[in-house]
């Protein structure tokens, strides 16, 4: 198998729910007009606590809007196009707005930005990954990627989509990542659209021998009763569901949920994730929300499988902590249970097949008891 270091340099942000109003229009632009702000890696995940945004540096710069005037196009900083007008632009019927790249998203008390820049990695079978194929799941790379990186004290974030699984590592950890995984993979780095082979010698000057890792913390897990769907949609049909997406993401608010008081038998949880990466769309939503969308536009597997969530962390997790993904992925890999995995700013979330949730909870409880 090959390991690809993608060109995306990703930033991770947390947007407080009460501050959503300030960032609604920039987020709408990233959702429906990525080609205009040159963003190729964008993910927006709503949780009970906040919204997590993962986006590349081009998207992080935000947009400015150019509007027509008597003497030609003029720049307007901070111009707010209405959701209806953005939908019209996405559908190709609005010709009077032209966004171009500007400065980063405006700082405010509602926005937290993780200090590190993260690089996106992807495991590719047989040197190529057919477009549109479903994700193999984080458990399939648990032994070859997740466990070795945890052993070498490399912190990772995960973003599973309908199409593939992205492993995010901090840019400064790349030499350790390459040295750790070079024995298992042929490693390539994307440069200007080309895949260039990478060897350990290429990063030897930047390699620092990792410190022995401390014993990882085994975080509590919770399993809400909510059932989820993992879906995709063809990019050219995105305008047809734009109004519904806007309503679900920005206007269907639920009261904040205190994770510290949660239990393993939660009735429900607010969770919605939208990713648009290299032109491919992936959506995770609960089964009830799916009923609000046209069934002929949302694509899923032929079995229409439903998923249950395992939420990791009783308190917000730290970016420097290692082994969080491995805590879930390793026991699931040993039991050959597939899983999608989505990291957010404060907590991690694994989605496992609905029929296997009881076995998953038992496996994770056994691991926690064995680690005490």
C-alpha positions as CSV (number, residue, x, y, z in Angstrom):
1,X,0.0,0.0,0.0
2,X,1.0,3.6,-0.5
3,X,0.8,6.5,1.9
4,X,0.2,9.9,0.3
5,X,1.1,13.2,1.9
6,X,-1.5,15.5,0.4
7,X,-0.9,19.1,-0.5
8,X,-3.5,20.4,1.9
9,X,-2.1,22.3,4.9
10,X,-5.1,22.2,7.3
11,X,-6.1,24.5,10.1
12,X,-8.6,23.4,12.8
13,X,-11.0,25.9,14.3
14,X,-13.7,25.9,16.9
15,X,-16.7,28.2,16.5
16,X,-18.9,28.7,19.6
17,X,-22.6,28.1,18.9
18,X,-23.6,31.5,20.2
19,X,-21.2,33.1,17.7
20,X,-22.5,31.3,14.6
21,X,-24.3,34.5,13.4
22,X,-20.9,36.2,12.9
23,X,-19.6,33.5,10.6
24,X,-22.7,32.2,8.8
25,X,-21.9,34.0,5.5
26,X,-18.2,32.9,5.3
27,X,-19.2,29.4,6.0
28,X,-21.9,29.5,3.3
29,X,-19.3,30.6,0.8
30,X,-17.1,27.7,1.7
31,X,-20.0,25.3,1.5
32,X,-21.3,26.4,-1.9
33,X,-18.6,28.5,-3.5
34,X,-15.3,26.6,-2.8
35,X,-14.0,27.2,-6.3
36,X,-14.3,30.9,-5.8
37,X,-12.1,31.0,-2.7
38,X,-9.9,28.2,-4.0
39,X,-10.6,26.0,-0.9
40,X,-10.1,22.3,-1.7
41,X,-10.3,20.9,1.9
42,X,-13.3,21.9,4.0
43,X,-15.2,20.2,6.7
44,X,-17.9,21.6,9.1
45,X,-19.1,19.4,12.0
46,X,-21.8,20.4,14.4
47,X,-21.7,18.9,17.9
48,X,-23.6,19.8,21.0
49,X,-20.8,22.1,22.2
50,X,-19.6,23.9,19.1
51,X,-18.9,23.8,15.3
52,X,-15.5,22.4,14.3
53,X,-14.1,23.7,11.0
54,X,-11.2,22.0,9.2
55,X,-10.0,23.8,6.1
56,X,-6.9,24.4,4.1
57,X,-5.0,27.6,4.1
58,X,-6.7,29.0,1.0
59,X,-10.1,28.6,2.7
60,X,-8.7,30.0,6.0
61,X,-8.0,33.2,4.2
62,X,-11.7,33.7,3.6
63,X,-13.2,35.8,0.8
64,X,-13.9,39.3,-0.2
65,X,-16.8,40.2,-2.5
66,X,-16.6,42.2,-5.8
67,X,-19.7,44.0,-6.9
68,X,-20.5,45.7,-10.2
69,X,-20.4,49.5,-10.5
70,X,-20.4,52.2,-13.1
71,X,-16.7,52.0,-13.6
72,X,-16.4,48.2,-13.4
73,X,-16.1,45.7,-10.5
74,X,-15.5,47.1,-7.0
75,X,-14.3,45.4,-3.8
76,X,-16.5,45.3,-0.7
77,X,-15.0,44.1,2.5
78,X,-17.5,42.3,4.8
79,X,-20.3,42.3,2.3
80,X,-22.9,39.8,3.4
81,X,-24.8,38.1,0.7
82,X,-28.1,36.6,1.7
83,X,-28.5,32.8,1.9
84,X,-31.0,33.0,-1.0
85,X,-28.5,34.9,-3.1
86,X,-25.7,32.5,-2.3
87,X,-28.0,29.6,-3.3
88,X,-28.7,31.4,-6.6
89,X,-25.0,31.9,-7.2
90,X,-24.4,28.2,-6.5
91,X,-27.1,27.3,-9.0
92,X,-25.5,29.6,-11.6
93,X,-28.4,32.1,-11.8
94,X,-26.7,34.9,-9.9
95,X,-24.2,36.8,-11.9
96,X,-23.7,40.0,-9.8
97,X,-21.4,38.7,-7.1
98,X,-17.8,37.7,-7.6
99,X,-15.8,36.5,-4.6
100,X,-12.0,36.6,-4.5
101,X,-9.5,35.6,-1.9
102,X,-8.9,38.0,1.1
103,X,-7.6,37.8,4.6
104,X,-8.3,35.1,7.2
105,X,-11.6,34.6,9.0
106,X,-12.2,37.5,11.3
107,X,-11.0,36.9,14.8
108,X,-13.5,37.2,17.6
109,X,-14.2,35.9,21.1
110,X,-16.3,33.1,19.5
111,X,-13.4,31.6,17.3
112,X,-10.6,29.4,18.6
113,X,-7.8,28.4,16.2
114,X,-5.5,25.5,17.0
115,X,-1.9,26.6,17.0
116,X,-0.6,23.9,14.7
117,X,-0.9,23.4,10.9
118,X,-1.9,19.8,10.1
119,X,-1.0,17.8,7.0
120,X,-3.5,15.4,5.5
121,X,-2.4,11.8,4.8
122,X,-4.3,9.1,2.9
123,X,-3.6,5.4,2.5
124,X,-4.1,4.2,-1.1
125,X,-4.4,0.6,-2.1
126,X,-2.4,-0.7,-5.1
127,X,-1.1,2.7,-5.9
128,X,-4.5,4.2,-6.8
129,X,-7.8,4.9,-5.2
130,X,-10.9,4.7,-7.5
131,X,-12.9,7.9,-7.3
132,X,-16.2,7.5,-5.4
133,X,-15.2,4.3,-3.6
134,X,-16.5,4.0,0.0
135,X,-14.1,4.3,2.9
136,X,-12.5,1.2,4.2
137,X,-12.7,2.6,7.8
138,X,-10.2,3.7,10.4
139,X,-10.0,0.1,11.7
140,X,-8.4,-1.1,8.5
141,X,-5.4,1.2,9.1
142,X,-5.3,0.8,12.9
143,X,-2.4,-1.6,12.9
144,X,-0.4,-0.1,10.0
145,X,-0.8,3.6,10.8
146,X,-2.7,4.5,14.0
147,X,-0.9,2.2,16.4
148,X,2.6,2.9,15.2
149,X,2.1,6.6,15.3
150,X,0.7,6.4,18.9
151,X,3.7,4.3,19.9
152,X,6.0,7.0,18.6
153,X,4.1,9.7,20.4
154,X,2.5,11.3,17.4
155,X,-0.8,13.0,17.9
156,X,-3.3,12.5,15.1
157,X,-6.8,13.7,14.1
158,X,-9.0,11.6,11.9
159,X,-11.6,12.6,9.3
160,X,-13.5,9.7,7.7
161,X,-15.6,10.6,4.7
162,X,-17.9,8.5,2.4
163,X,-14.9,8.2,0.0
164,X,-11.8,7.8,2.2
165,X,-10.1,8.3,5.6
166,X,-7.9,11.3,6.2
167,X,-5.2,11.1,8.8
168,X,-4.1,14.5,10.0
169,X,-0.7,15.0,11.6
170,X,1.0,18.1,12.7
171,X,3.4,19.5,10.1
172,X,6.3,19.5,12.6
173,X,5.7,15.8,13.3
174,X,6.2,14.8,9.6
175,X,9.8,13.6,9.9
176,X,8.7,11.2,12.7
177,X,5.7,10.1,10.7
178,X,7.9,9.2,7.7
179,X,10.5,7.4,9.7
180,X,7.8,5.4,11.6
181,X,5.8,4.3,8.5
182,X,8.5,4.0,5.8
183,X,8.9,0.3,6.5
184,X,5.2,-0.4,5.9
185,X,4.4,1.9,3.0
186,X,5.7,3.5,-0.1
187,X,5.4,7.1,0.7
188,X,4.6,9.9,-1.8
189,X,4.2,13.6,-1.4
190,X,1.9,15.6,-3.6
191,X,3.7,18.6,-5.1
192,X,1.9,20.7,-7.7
193,X,-0.4,17.8,-8.5
194,X,2.4,15.3,-9.0
195,X,3.2,12.4,-6.6
196,X,6.9,12.5,-5.6
197,X,8.5,9.6,-3.8
198,X,9.7,10.3,-0.3
199,X,12.4,8.4,1.6
200,X,13.7,8.7,5.1
201,X,16.9,10.4,3.7
202,X,14.7,13.2,2.4
203,X,13.8,14.2,6.0
204,X,16.8,13.0,8.0
205,X,17.9,16.6,8.8
206,X,14.5,17.3,10.4
207,X,14.2,14.0,12.2
208,X,14.2,14.1,16.0
209,X,14.2,10.8,17.9
210,X,10.8,10.7,19.6
211,X,10.6,10.6,23.4
212,X,9.2,7.4,24.9
213,X,5.5,7.9,25.1
214,X,3.7,8.0,28.4
215,X,0.9,5.5,29.0
216,X,-2.1,6.7,27.1
217,X,-5.1,7.9,29.0
218,X,-8.2,5.7,28.5
219,X,-11.0,8.1,28.0
220,X,-14.6,7.3,28.9
221,X,-16.9,6.6,26.0
222,X,-20.6,7.3,25.6
223,X,-23.1,5.8,23.1
224,X,-26.2,7.9,22.3
225,X,-29.2,6.1,20.9
226,X,-29.2,8.3,17.8
227,X,-28.8,6.4,14.5
228,X,-26.7,7.9,11.7
229,X,-26.4,7.7,7.9
230,X,-23.1,8.2,6.0
231,X,-24.0,9.8,2.6
232,X,-22.7,11.5,-0.5
233,X,-24.2,13.7,-3.1
234,X,-23.1,14.6,-6.6
235,X,-21.6,18.1,-6.6
236,X,-23.8,19.3,-9.5
237,X,-26.9,18.5,-7.4
238,X,-25.7,20.3,-4.3
239,X,-27.7,23.4,-5.2
240,X,-30.9,21.3,-5.1
241,X,-30.4,20.6,-1.4
242,X,-28.8,24.0,-0.5
243,X,-31.8,25.4,1.2
244,X,-32.3,22.3,3.4
245,X,-28.6,22.2,4.3
246,X,-28.7,25.8,5.4
247,X,-31.7,25.2,7.5
248,X,-30.2,22.1,9.2
249,X,-26.8,23.6,9.8
250,X,-27.7,27.2,10.8
251,X,-31.3,27.3,11.9
252,X,-32.2,24.0,13.5
253,X,-30.5,24.6,16.8
254,X,-30.7,22.3,19.8
255,X,-29.8,23.4,23.4
256,X,-26.2,22.9,24.4
257,X,-25.4,19.5,25.9
258,X,-23.0,19.1,28.9
259,X,-20.8,16.1,28.1
260,X,-19.6,15.9,31.7
261,X,-23.1,15.0,32.9
262,X,-23.8,12.6,30.0
263,X,-24.1,8.8,30.4
264,X,-23.6,5.8,28.1
265,X,-27.4,5.6,27.6
266,X,-28.0,9.0,26.1
267,X,-31.3,9.3,24.2
268,X,-29.9,11.5,21.4
269,X,-27.1,13.8,20.4
270,X,-26.8,16.6,17.9
271,X,-24.2,15.8,15.3
272,X,-24.0,16.8,11.6
273,X,-20.9,16.7,9.5
274,X,-20.4,18.1,5.9
275,X,-17.1,17.6,4.1
276,X,-16.1,18.9,0.6
277,X,-12.6,17.7,-0.2
278,X,-11.1,17.7,-3.7
279,X,-14.6,17.9,-5.2
280,X,-16.1,15.0,-3.3
281,X,-18.9,15.6,-0.8
282,X,-19.5,13.5,2.3
283,X,-22.4,14.0,4.8
284,X,-23.1,12.4,8.2
285,X,-26.5,13.1,9.6
286,X,-29.0,11.4,11.9
287,X,-31.7,9.2,10.3
288,X,-34.5,11.6,11.2
289,X,-32.8,14.5,9.6
290,X,-32.2,12.4,6.4
291,X,-36.0,12.2,6.0
292,X,-36.1,15.9,5.4
293,X,-33.9,15.6,2.2
294,X,-35.0,14.3,-1.2
295,X,-34.2,10.6,-1.1
296,X,-33.2,10.5,-4.8
297,X,-30.4,13.0,-4.3
298,X,-28.6,11.5,-1.3
299,X,-26.5,8.5,-2.1
300,X,-25.5,5.8,0.3
301,X,-24.4,2.2,0.1
302,X,-26.7,-0.4,-1.5
303,X,-27.5,-1.8,1.9
304,X,-28.5,1.5,3.4
305,X,-26.6,0.7,6.5
306,X,-27.2,2.7,9.7
307,X,-24.5,3.6,12.2
308,X,-24.3,4.2,15.9
309,X,-21.9,6.6,17.6
310,X,-19.3,6.1,20.2
311,X,-18.2,9.4,21.6
312,X,-14.8,9.6,23.2
313,X,-14.0,11.9,26.1
314,X,-15.7,12.9,29.3
315,X,-13.9,16.3,29.2
316,X,-12.4,18.1,26.2
317,X,-9.5,16.3,24.7
318,X,-6.1,17.9,24.1
319,X,-4.3,18.2,20.8
320,X,-1.0,17.1,22.3
321,X,-2.4,13.8,23.7
322,X,-1.5,10.7,21.8
323,X,-3.3,7.4,21.4
324,X,-6.9,8.6,21.5
325,X,-7.7,7.2,18.1
326,X,-5.8,4.0,18.9
327,X,-8.0,3.5,22.0
328,X,-10.9,2.9,19.7
329,X,-9.3,1.7,16.5
330,X,-7.2,-1.1,17.9
331,X,-9.9,-3.2,19.7
332,X,-12.3,-2.7,16.7
333,X,-9.6,-3.9,14.3
334,X,-8.9,-6.9,16.4
335,X,-12.7,-7.7,16.2
336,X,-12.8,-6.8,12.5
337,X,-15.5,-4.1,13.0
338,X,-15.5,-1.3,10.5
339,X,-15.8,2.3,11.8
340,X,-15.8,5.8,10.5
341,X,-14.0,8.2,12.7
342,X,-14.4,12.0,13.0
343,X,-12.2,14.1,15.3
344,X,-13.5,17.5,16.4
345,X,-12.0,20.4,18.4
346,X,-13.0,19.0,21.7
347,X,-14.1,15.4,21.3
348,X,-13.7,12.4,19.0
349,X,-16.5,10.3,17.4
350,X,-16.6,6.9,16.0
351,X,-19.5,5.5,13.9
352,X,-19.9,1.7,14.0
353,X,-22.6,-0.5,12.3
354,X,-25.8,-0.4,14.3
355,X,-26.0,-4.1,14.8
356,X,-22.5,-4.2,16.3
357,X,-22.9,-1.4,18.9
358,X,-23.4,-3.8,21.9
359,X,-20.2,-5.7,21.0
360,X,-18.3,-2.5,20.5
361,X,-19.3,-1.1,23.9
362,X,-18.3,-4.4,25.6
363,X,-14.9,-4.4,23.9
364,X,-14.2,-0.8,24.9
365,X,-15.3,-1.4,28.5
366,X,-13.1,-4.5,28.7
367,X,-10.1,-2.4,27.4
368,X,-10.8,0.3,30.0
369,X,-11.0,-2.2,32.8
370,X,-7.8,-3.9,31.7
371,X,-6.0,-0.5,31.6
372,X,-6.8,0.4,35.2
